[in-house]
Amino acid sequence: MQIFLYDTTLRDGTQREGLSLSLADKLKIARELDRFGMHYIEGGWPGSNPKDAAFFAEAAKMEWKHAKIAAFGSTRRANSKPETDANLKALLDANTPVVTLVGKSWTLHVTEVLETTLEENLAMIRDSVALMKAHGKEVIYDAEHFFDGFRADNTYALATIKAAAEAGADWIVLCDTNGGSLPDWISAVVQQVKGKIKTQLGIHTHNDSELAVANSLAAIVAGCRQVQGTINGYGERCGNANLISIIPNLQVKMGMFCVLPDQLQRLTELSRTVSEIANLNPDEHAAYVGNSAFAHKGGIHVAAVAKVEHSYQHIDPVQVGNRKRVVISELSGRGNIKMRAEELGVESAGLERGVLERVKLLESKGFQFEAAEGSFELLVRRAAADYTAPFKLLDVVTIVEQRRGVEMQAEATVKLQIGEEIYHTAASGNGPVNALDQAMRKALLSRYPELADVHLVDYKVRILDSESATGATTRVLIEAAMGEERWTTVGCSENIIEASWQALVDSLELPLVRAQSNQPVLLKHAETVAA
């Protein structure tokens, strides 16, 4: 059974607090949605702002392989003619093949918000849909607040969508605008509507009760054939129905057809690309596409997954473009160590017990290897009997001083050993960690010039026991990069400089060790690296 996907990220999604998209951002996201195989892309409300009008002007010049572009707007104003209504004129000027009209279904909104009569509201719906059909548009009618309106006065709510259907609407979409309905109510109402309206039905839900996905699925089972939503559930208040969850639930779990299998495999990429363009952090624990969606941490779980992958996975993550991951922590078993080492291309035969004991000891002191795959890899490598460190740090001195009339300054002195040679260097920096980094590089670059391409790109500090105030244990995570490659290392101590030094040493040692074994530093993309 074909289910048609209608994306409203560019309009409803941008109503999320803190989310703003430029014209260039909207065009980028629209291209990604089209590439994925979305059937409808709602570009915005051309009558509301110049940016949306500009989007439709640009969209008209572009070739769309899969999607139809839809312009969104409301029915005509009360007591006016559709031919002279500014909003409807803007919809026509958008020059899109599809127009989505929103109208009132709830008597409360008709009389108290629009301040018009029930009969005039029906005329507004009929006139607006008829005008768009007269201009050859595919018309999607969004019945706003339909489920609340149906509860308040089902006869009138039905009359509003009958008016749209009689005027020629191609789709009637039932909206749970306040997001307060439950799946049973959604299902019951859709079934009643389906018995009275022959026009194709769609569903548009909001997530105020954390049920937008469940309500959308219930509506599909009850007879809707179009589902509206946004990428990652972006939207006003608590968000809209999350298409990223709805699509695999429909296609993988319920046997309905939304997109081709190779398009479905782009689902994780789509989710993360849109979050990046929107400048929002992706939800690491999001269903299907999160970095932790198929992550296994408990030793018993990992042991089972090593034998039968689906024993602790509800689908094959490859279906949605994600991957299985093994997380290392104090909850791990030897199987975790073995599987994670294999993923990193490190030989761990016979080392698992010793590495596991080391992990548990260090994590009891505050280290955390879930987010530090670089330090974990070094634990495995250092456990090998024939491991030789590329350098050994002997002494560290850091000084931070502020004198009258001079800005605070930091200086670090390090003594390290490479082979049989001892190097003693000093450097200043904009802080003690930067000074330490610069001093180490002075010594290392003469022997390892490749480290010139290694850069610190992120530095995170977490206080583990805040009740200890300034004496608290501190965990430091350092993310380093070489070109597109990324790796993260960890340090932990009551002394923030020592914690930083531990993480910094690992971040510089790892690329040297990998180079010696002729292996890439780490997998290139963040989505394929243990979090």
WOPEHU-V490852 format. One record per residue. SS is DSSP state (2 for helix, 1 for strand, 0 for the rest). PHI is phi as a letter, one per 20 degrees, with the letter a starting at -180 (* if undefined). D_FIRST is the distance of its C-alpha to the first C-alpha in Angstrom with 2 decimals. Layout:
# WOPEHU-V490852
ss:SS phi:PHI d_first:D_FIRST
ss:SS phi:PHI d_first:D_FIRST
This chain:
# WOPEHU-V490852
ss:0 phi:* d_first:0.00
ss:1 phi:e d_first:3.82
ss:0 phi:d d_first:6.50
ss:1 phi:e d_first:9.90
ss:1 phi:e d_first:12.85
ss:1 phi:c d_first:16.21
ss:1 phi:e d_first:19.25
ss:0 phi:c d_first:22.50
ss:0 phi:g d_first:24.67
ss:0 phi:f d_first:27.16
ss:0 phi:c d_first:27.82
ss:0 phi:f d_first:26.93
ss:2 phi:f d_first:27.28
ss:2 phi:f d_first:30.78
ss:2 phi:e d_first:31.91
ss:0 phi:f d_first:32.22
ss:0 phi:f d_first:35.90
ss:0 phi:n d_first:37.36
ss:0 phi:d d_first:34.64
ss:0 phi:b d_first:35.73
ss:0 phi:d d_first:34.38
ss:0 phi:f d_first:36.52
ss:2 phi:g d_first:35.41
ss:2 phi:f d_first:35.33
ss:2 phi:f d_first:33.20
ss:2 phi:f d_first:30.62
ss:2 phi:f d_first:30.45
ss:2 phi:f d_first:30.14
ss:2 phi:f d_first:27.24
ss:2 phi:f d_first:25.49
ss:2 phi:f d_first:25.97
ss:2 phi:f d_first:24.54
ss:2 phi:f d_first:21.40
ss:2 phi:f d_first:21.00
ss:2 phi:f d_first:21.73
ss:2 phi:f d_first:19.08
ss:0 phi:o d_first:16.35
ss:0 phi:f d_first:16.13
ss:0 phi:e d_first:14.85
ss:1 phi:c d_first:17.59
ss:1 phi:c d_first:20.95
ss:1 phi:e d_first:23.24
ss:1 phi:e d_first:26.68
ss:1 phi:q d_first:28.92
ss:0 phi:d d_first:30.99
ss:0 phi:f d_first:33.28
ss:0 phi:e d_first:35.60
ss:0 phi:d d_first:36.37
ss:0 phi:a d_first:37.88
ss:2 phi:f d_first:39.06
ss:2 phi:f d_first:36.94
ss:2 phi:f d_first:33.64
ss:2 phi:f d_first:35.20
ss:2 phi:f d_first:36.25
ss:2 phi:g d_first:32.77
ss:2 phi:f d_first:31.42
ss:2 phi:f d_first:34.45
ss:2 phi:f d_first:33.73
ss:2 phi:f d_first:29.99
ss:0 phi:f d_first:30.86
ss:0 phi:e d_first:32.80
ss:0 phi:e d_first:30.06
ss:0 phi:e d_first:27.48
ss:0 phi:d d_first:23.90
ss:0 phi:e d_first:21.70
ss:0 phi:c d_first:18.25
ss:0 phi:e d_first:18.86
ss:1 phi:e d_first:20.06
ss:1 phi:e d_first:23.03
ss:1 phi:d d_first:23.35
ss:1 phi:d d_first:26.70
ss:1 phi:d d_first:27.04
ss:1 phi:a d_first:29.75
ss:1 phi:e d_first:30.87
ss:0 phi:f d_first:31.67
ss:0 phi:g d_first:35.24
ss:0 phi:f d_first:38.18
ss:0 phi:f d_first:39.72
ss:0 phi:l d_first:42.30
ss:0 phi:c d_first:41.65
ss:0 phi:e d_first:40.40
ss:2 phi:f d_first:37.04
ss:2 phi:f d_first:38.77
ss:2 phi:d d_first:41.14
ss:0 phi:f d_first:38.90
ss:2 phi:f d_first:39.19
ss:2 phi:f d_first:35.79
ss:2 phi:f d_first:34.00
ss:2 phi:f d_first:36.26
ss:2 phi:f d_first:35.28
ss:2 phi:f d_first:31.58
ss:2 phi:f d_first:32.41
ss:2 phi:f d_first:34.70
ss:0 phi:f d_first:31.96
ss:0 phi:l d_first:30.72
ss:0 phi:d d_first:27.02
ss:0 phi:f d_first:24.28
ss:1 phi:c d_first:22.67
ss:1 phi:c d_first:24.67
ss:1 phi:d d_first:23.68
ss:1 phi:d d_first:26.14
ss:1 phi:d d_first:26.91
ss:1 phi:b d_first:28.78
ss:1 phi:e d_first:30.30
ss:0 phi:d d_first:28.92
ss:0 phi:d d_first:31.57
ss:2 phi:g d_first:34.98
ss:2 phi:g d_first:36.68
ss:2 phi:f d_first:35.51
ss:2 phi:f d_first:36.35
ss:2 phi:e d_first:39.87
ss:2 phi:e d_first:40.86
ss:2 phi:e d_first:39.14
ss:0 phi:f d_first:38.87
ss:0 phi:l d_first:41.93
ss:0 phi:c d_first:41.00
ss:0 phi:e d_first:40.39
ss:2 phi:f d_first:37.23
ss:2 phi:f d_first:37.60
ss:2 phi:f d_first:38.14
ss:2 phi:f d_first:34.93
ss:2 phi:f d_first:32.97
ss:2 phi:f d_first:34.86
ss:2 phi:f d_first:34.09
ss:2 phi:f d_first:30.34
ss:2 phi:g d_first:30.66
ss:2 phi:f d_first:33.07
ss:2 phi:f d_first:31.18
ss:2 phi:f d_first:27.84
ss:2 phi:f d_first:29.81
ss:2 phi:f d_first:31.77
ss:2 phi:f d_first:28.80
ss:2 phi:f d_first:27.23
ss:2 phi:f d_first:30.70
ss:0 phi:e d_first:30.62
ss:0 phi:m d_first:27.35
ss:0 phi:e d_first:25.22
ss:1 phi:f d_first:21.54
ss:1 phi:d d_first:22.15
ss:1 phi:d d_first:20.30
ss:1 phi:d d_first:22.29
ss:1 phi:e d_first:22.59
ss:1 phi:e d_first:24.09
ss:1 phi:f d_first:26.36
ss:0 phi:l d_first:27.42
ss:2 phi:f d_first:25.26
ss:2 phi:f d_first:25.14
ss:2 phi:f d_first:28.88
ss:2 phi:f d_first:29.56
ss:2 phi:f d_first:27.75
ss:2 phi:f d_first:29.91
ss:2 phi:f d_first:33.03
ss:0 phi:b d_first:32.55
ss:2 phi:f d_first:29.30
ss:2 phi:f d_first:30.72
ss:2 phi:f d_first:31.42
ss:2 phi:g d_first:28.20
ss:2 phi:f d_first:26.32
ss:2 phi:f d_first:28.87
ss:2 phi:f d_first:28.09
ss:2 phi:f d_first:24.42
ss:2 phi:f d_first:25.41
ss:2 phi:f d_first:27.93
ss:2 phi:f d_first:25.38
ss:2 phi:f d_first:23.07
ss:2 phi:f d_first:26.16
ss:0 phi:e d_first:27.31
ss:0 phi:o d_first:24.21
ss:0 phi:g d_first:21.95
ss:0 phi:e d_first:18.57
ss:1 phi:c d_first:17.05
ss:1 phi:d d_first:18.60
ss:1 phi:d d_first:18.29
ss:1 phi:e d_first:19.87
ss:1 phi:d d_first:22.13
ss:1 phi:e d_first:23.78
ss:0 phi:f d_first:26.48
ss:0 phi:e d_first:29.05
ss:0 phi:m d_first:26.66
ss:0 phi:d d_first:28.34
ss:0 phi:e d_first:25.71
ss:0 phi:d d_first:24.54
ss:2 phi:g d_first:21.05
ss:2 phi:f d_first:22.19
ss:2 phi:f d_first:23.39
ss:2 phi:g d_first:20.30
ss:2 phi:f d_first:18.17
ss:2 phi:f d_first:20.86
ss:2 phi:f d_first:21.26
ss:2 phi:f d_first:17.64
ss:2 phi:f d_first:17.59
ss:2 phi:f d_first:20.89
ss:2 phi:f d_first:19.90
ss:2 phi:g d_first:16.83
ss:0 phi:f d_first:19.40
ss:0 phi:d d_first:21.67
ss:0 phi:c d_first:19.79
ss:0 phi:e d_first:17.70
ss:0 phi:f d_first:17.00
ss:1 phi:f d_first:13.68
ss:1 phi:d d_first:14.15
ss:1 phi:c d_first:14.28
ss:1 phi:c d_first:16.11
ss:1 phi:c d_first:19.15
ss:1 phi:c d_first:21.13
ss:1 phi:d d_first:24.37
ss:0 phi:d d_first:25.67
ss:0 phi:f d_first:29.04
ss:0 phi:d d_first:28.42
ss:0 phi:m d_first:26.65
ss:0 phi:c d_first:23.45
ss:2 phi:f d_first:21.45
ss:2 phi:f d_first:18.79
ss:2 phi:f d_first:18.79
ss:2 phi:f d_first:18.73
ss:2 phi:f d_first:15.76
ss:2 phi:f d_first:13.71
ss:2 phi:f d_first:15.22
ss:2 phi:f d_first:14.29
ss:2 phi:f d_first:10.55
ss:2 phi:f d_first:10.94
ss:2 phi:f d_first:13.15
ss:0 phi:p d_first:10.98
ss:0 phi:f d_first:11.17
ss:0 phi:c d_first:8.71
ss:1 phi:c d_first:11.38
ss:1 phi:c d_first:13.30
ss:1 phi:d d_first:16.87
ss:1 phi:a d_first:19.17
ss:1 phi:c d_first:21.67
ss:2 phi:f d_first:22.42
ss:2 phi:m d_first:24.25
ss:2 phi:m d_first:24.04
ss:0 phi:g d_first:26.96
ss:0 phi:r d_first:28.09
ss:0 phi:f d_first:30.89
ss:0 phi:l d_first:32.49
ss:0 phi:e d_first:30.24
ss:0 phi:o d_first:27.44
ss:1 phi:d d_first:23.93
ss:0 phi:f d_first:20.62
ss:1 phi:e d_first:20.46
ss:2 phi:f d_first:17.53
ss:2 phi:f d_first:19.01
ss:2 phi:e d_first:18.24
ss:2 phi:f d_first:15.01
ss:2 phi:f d_first:13.20
ss:2 phi:f d_first:14.19
ss:2 phi:f d_first:13.72
ss:2 phi:f d_first:10.00
ss:2 phi:e d_first:9.63
ss:2 phi:e d_first:12.65
ss:2 phi:e d_first:13.08
ss:0 phi:d d_first:9.93
ss:0 phi:m d_first:7.88
ss:0 phi:e d_first:5.08
ss:1 phi:d d_first:5.69
ss:0 phi:d d_first:8.55
ss:0 phi:c d_first:11.41
ss:0 phi:f d_first:13.05
ss:2 phi:g d_first:14.87
ss:2 phi:f d_first:18.19
ss:2 phi:f d_first:17.23
ss:2 phi:f d_first:16.21
ss:0 phi:f d_first:19.67
ss:0 phi:e d_first:21.22
ss:2 phi:f d_first:20.11
ss:2 phi:f d_first:23.56
ss:2 phi:f d_first:25.36
ss:2 phi:f d_first:23.62
ss:2 phi:g d_first:24.53
ss:2 phi:f d_first:28.09
ss:2 phi:f d_first:28.63
ss:2 phi:f d_first:27.79
ss:2 phi:f d_first:30.05
ss:2 phi:f d_first:32.76
ss:2 phi:f d_first:32.65
ss:0 phi:f d_first:32.72
ss:0 phi:l d_first:35.67
ss:0 phi:c d_first:34.24
ss:0 phi:f d_first:34.50
ss:0 phi:f d_first:31.23
ss:0 phi:f d_first:30.56
ss:0 phi:f d_first:31.60
ss:0 phi:d d_first:29.94
ss:0 phi:f d_first:26.55
ss:0 phi:g d_first:23.64
ss:0 phi:m d_first:22.08
ss:0 phi:d d_first:24.22
ss:0 phi:f d_first:27.66
ss:0 phi:f d_first:30.57
ss:0 phi:e d_first:31.07
ss:0 phi:f d_first:27.47
ss:0 phi:c d_first:28.30
ss:1 phi:e d_first:32.08
ss:1 phi:c d_first:34.15
ss:0 phi:d d_first:37.59
ss:0 phi:f d_first:38.89
ss:2 phi:g d_first:40.76
ss:2 phi:f d_first:39.22
ss:2 phi:f d_first:35.69
ss:2 phi:f d_first:36.66
ss:2 phi:f d_first:38.38
ss:2 phi:f d_first:35.27
ss:2 phi:f d_first:32.96
ss:2 phi:f d_first:35.53
ss:2 phi:e d_first:35.06
ss:0 phi:c d_first:31.33
ss:2 phi:g d_first:29.29
ss:2 phi:f d_first:26.46
ss:2 phi:f d_first:29.16
ss:0 phi:c d_first:29.11
ss:0 phi:c d_first:25.85
ss:0 phi:f d_first:22.48
ss:0 phi:b d_first:20.72
ss:0 phi:f d_first:22.21
ss:2 phi:g d_first:23.22
ss:2 phi:f d_first:22.93
ss:2 phi:g d_first:19.13
ss:2 phi:d d_first:19.72
ss:0 phi:m d_first:23.01
ss:0 phi:d d_first:25.30
ss:0 phi:b d_first:27.92
ss:0 phi:f d_first:29.77
ss:1 phi:c d_first:33.18
ss:1 phi:d d_first:36.24
ss:0 phi:e d_first:38.33
ss:0 phi:d d_first:42.08
ss:0 phi:a d_first:44.00
ss:0 phi:f d_first:46.51
ss:0 phi:e d_first:43.71
ss:0 phi:f d_first:43.14
ss:0 phi:d d_first:44.11
ss:2 phi:f d_first:45.41
ss:2 phi:f d_first:41.91
ss:2 phi:g d_first:40.95
ss:2 phi:f d_first:43.98
ss:2 phi:f d_first:43.27
ss:2 phi:f d_first:39.60
ss:2 phi:f d_first:40.29
ss:2 phi:f d_first:43.28
ss:2 phi:f d_first:41.26
ss:2 phi:f d_first:38.70
ss:0 phi:e d_first:41.73
ss:0 phi:m d_first:43.34
ss:0 phi:d d_first:46.30
ss:0 phi:f d_first:48.08
ss:0 phi:c d_first:48.46
ss:0 phi:g d_first:49.67
ss:0 phi:n d_first:52.26
ss:0 phi:d d_first:51.97
ss:2 phi:g d_first:49.15
ss:2 phi:f d_first:51.47
ss:2 phi:f d_first:53.84
ss:2 phi:f d_first:51.16
ss:2 phi:f d_first:49.43
ss:2 phi:f d_first:52.78
ss:2 phi:f d_first:53.42
ss:2 phi:f d_first:50.06
ss:2 phi:f d_first:50.68
ss:2 phi:f d_first:54.23
ss:2 phi:f d_first:53.31
ss:2 phi:f d_first:50.43
ss:2 phi:f d_first:52.89
ss:0 phi:e d_first:54.94
ss:0 phi:o d_first:52.12
ss:0 phi:f d_first:50.55
ss:0 phi:b d_first:46.76
ss:0 phi:e d_first:45.16
ss:0 phi:g d_first:41.48
ss:0 phi:e d_first:41.93
ss:0 phi:c d_first:44.63
ss:2 phi:f d_first:43.37
ss:2 phi:f d_first:46.41
ss:2 phi:f d_first:48.92
ss:2 phi:f d_first:47.10
ss:2 phi:g d_first:47.26
ss:2 phi:f d_first:50.97
ss:2 phi:g d_first:51.49
ss:2 phi:f d_first:50.23
ss:2 phi:f d_first:52.28
ss:2 phi:f d_first:55.40
ss:2 phi:f d_first:55.24
ss:0 phi:f d_first:55.93
ss:0 phi:f d_first:59.59
ss:0 phi:e d_first:59.99
ss:0 phi:f d_first:58.47
ss:0 phi:c d_first:60.68
ss:0 phi:f d_first:59.92
ss:0 phi:f d_first:60.28
ss:0 phi:b d_first:62.42
ss:1 phi:c d_first:63.91
ss:1 phi:e d_first:64.50
ss:1 phi:e d_first:67.99
ss:1 phi:c d_first:68.90
ss:1 phi:c d_first:67.25
ss:1 phi:c d_first:69.01
ss:1 phi:c d_first:67.43
ss:1 phi:c d_first:69.43
ss:1 phi:c d_first:68.21
ss:1 phi:c d_first:70.99
ss:0 phi:c d_first:71.70
ss:0 phi:d d_first:75.17
ss:0 phi:g d_first:76.56
ss:0 phi:n d_first:75.53
ss:0 phi:c d_first:73.05
ss:0 phi:f d_first:69.28
ss:0 phi:g d_first:68.04
ss:1 phi:c d_first:67.90
ss:1 phi:c d_first:66.47
ss:1 phi:b d_first:67.91
ss:1 phi:c d_first:67.02
ss:1 phi:c d_first:69.14
ss:1 phi:c d_first:67.72
ss:1 phi:c d_first:69.37
ss:1 phi:c d_first:67.23
ss:1 phi:d d_first:67.86
ss:1 phi:c d_first:66.38
ss:0 phi:m d_first:67.84
ss:0 phi:e d_first:71.55
ss:1 phi:e d_first:71.72
ss:1 phi:d d_first:71.79
ss:1 phi:d d_first:70.46
ss:1 phi:c d_first:71.58
ss:1 phi:c d_first:69.94
ss:1 phi:b d_first:69.52
ss:1 phi:b d_first:67.36
ss:1 phi:d d_first:66.65
ss:1 phi:b d_first:63.28
ss:0 phi:e d_first:61.68
ss:0 phi:a d_first:61.32
ss:2 phi:f d_first:62.29
ss:2 phi:f d_first:59.03
ss:2 phi:f d_first:59.15
ss:2 phi:f d_first:62.84
ss:2 phi:f d_first:62.16
ss:2 phi:f d_first:59.45
ss:2 phi:f d_first:61.86
ss:2 phi:f d_first:64.71
ss:2 phi:f d_first:62.68
ss:2 phi:f d_first:61.48
ss:2 phi:g d_first:65.09
ss:2 phi:f d_first:65.90
ss:2 phi:e d_first:62.77
ss:0 phi:f d_first:62.23
ss:0 phi:f d_first:65.43
ss:0 phi:d d_first:64.07
ss:0 phi:c d_first:60.31
ss:2 phi:f d_first:59.80
ss:2 phi:f d_first:56.02
ss:2 phi:f d_first:55.89
ss:2 phi:f d_first:56.57
ss:2 phi:e d_first:52.85
ss:0 phi:e d_first:51.81
ss:1 phi:c d_first:51.26
ss:1 phi:e d_first:50.68
ss:1 phi:d d_first:47.62
ss:1 phi:b d_first:47.16
ss:1 phi:b d_first:49.47
ss:1 phi:c d_first:48.42
ss:1 phi:c d_first:50.81
ss:1 phi:c d_first:50.00
ss:1 phi:e d_first:52.64
ss:0 phi:e d_first:52.07
ss:0 phi:c d_first:54.71
ss:2 phi:f d_first:55.37
ss:2 phi:f d_first:57.96
ss:2 phi:e d_first:60.24
ss:2 phi:l d_first:60.34
ss:2 phi:f d_first:61.79
ss:2 phi:e d_first:62.31
ss:0 phi:f d_first:58.63
ss:0 phi:f d_first:56.86
ss:1 phi:d d_first:54.81
ss:1 phi:d d_first:51.84
ss:1 phi:d d_first:51.39
ss:1 phi:d d_first:48.39
ss:1 phi:d d_first:48.99
ss:1 phi:d d_first:46.29
ss:1 phi:d d_first:47.80
ss:1 phi:b d_first:46.51
ss:1 phi:c d_first:47.56
ss:0 phi:m d_first:45.65
ss:0 phi:e d_first:41.94
ss:1 phi:f d_first:42.58
ss:1 phi:c d_first:42.76
ss:1 phi:b d_first:44.23
ss:1 phi:c d_first:45.29
ss:1 phi:c d_first:48.42
ss:1 phi:c d_first:49.91
ss:1 phi:c d_first:53.34
ss:1 phi:b d_first:54.61
ss:1 phi:a d_first:58.06
ss:0 phi:f d_first:60.09
ss:0 phi:d d_first:61.35
ss:2 phi:f d_first:58.75
ss:2 phi:f d_first:60.62
ss:2 phi:f d_first:60.50
ss:2 phi:f d_first:56.76
ss:2 phi:f d_first:56.24
ss:2 phi:f d_first:58.54
ss:2 phi:g d_first:56.64
ss:2 phi:f d_first:53.30
ss:2 phi:f d_first:54.99
ss:2 phi:g d_first:56.71
ss:2 phi:f d_first:53.44
ss:2 phi:f d_first:51.70
ss:2 phi:e d_first:54.46
ss:2 phi:f d_first:54.96
ss:2 phi:g d_first:51.36
ss:2 phi:f d_first:51.06
ss:2 phi:f d_first:54.45
ss:2 phi:f d_first:53.52
ss:2 phi:f d_first:50.29
ss:2 phi:f d_first:52.19
ss:2 phi:f d_first:54.75
ss:0 phi:e d_first:52.09
ss:0 phi:l d_first:50.52
ss:0 phi:d d_first:47.16
ss:0 phi:f d_first:45.26
ss:0 phi:g d_first:45.99
ss:0 phi:a d_first:42.46
ss:0 phi:g d_first:38.85
ss:0 phi:f d_first:38.49
ss:0 phi:e d_first:35.67
ss:2 phi:g d_first:35.82
ss:2 phi:f d_first:32.29
ss:2 phi:d d_first:33.47
ss:0 phi:d d_first:36.69
ss:0 phi:g d_first:37.34
ss:0 phi:e d_first:37.54
